[in-house]
Amino acid sequence: MKVNEKIVILGASVFAEEVADIVTQIGDCEVVGFVEGINRDRCKETLLGLPIVWIDDVCKLQNGCHG
């Protein structure tokens, strides 16, 4: 399967997991990470095995993503 779009999800809570599940069902999209803007400690963790980055550091996930 060829991935045409890489997706960064703004948020890192339970709802973000649900959004990631929907994105993966699209077929040609891939979730590459999550963005946190409330609790910086969440950035020490992963969500679904993917990085969680602080909102000010979102550029770390830009490789291959469209703005």
C-alpha positions, -999 to 999 in steps of 0.1 A, spaced: 0 0 0 14 34 -10 10 62 16 2 95 -1 -5 116 29 11 118 63 -11 131 91 -3 148 124 -32 148 148 -36 178 170 -43 163 204 -31 133 224 -61 121 243 -86 93 239 -104 111 211 -70 114 192 -68 76 193 -102 74 177 -93 99 150 -61 79 143 -82 48 139 -104 65 113 -73 80 95 -58 45 92 -90 32 76 -87 58 48 -60 36 32 -36 61 17 -30 81 49 -6 74 77 -6 90 112 30 100 120 24 117 155 3 136 179 6 172 192 0 181 228 -7 217 240 -19 213 276 3 188 295 40 189 285 46 157 305 26 137 279 54 144 254 76 119 274 52 92 263 40 77 230 4 72 218 -2 41 197 35 38 194 39 72 178 56 103 192 37 131 211 53 164 206 47 198 223 28 222 202 58 246 199 79 217 186 55 205 159 81 212 132 98 180 144 70 161 127 70 181 95 92 157 74 70 145 46 38 163 60 18 190 42 8 222 61 
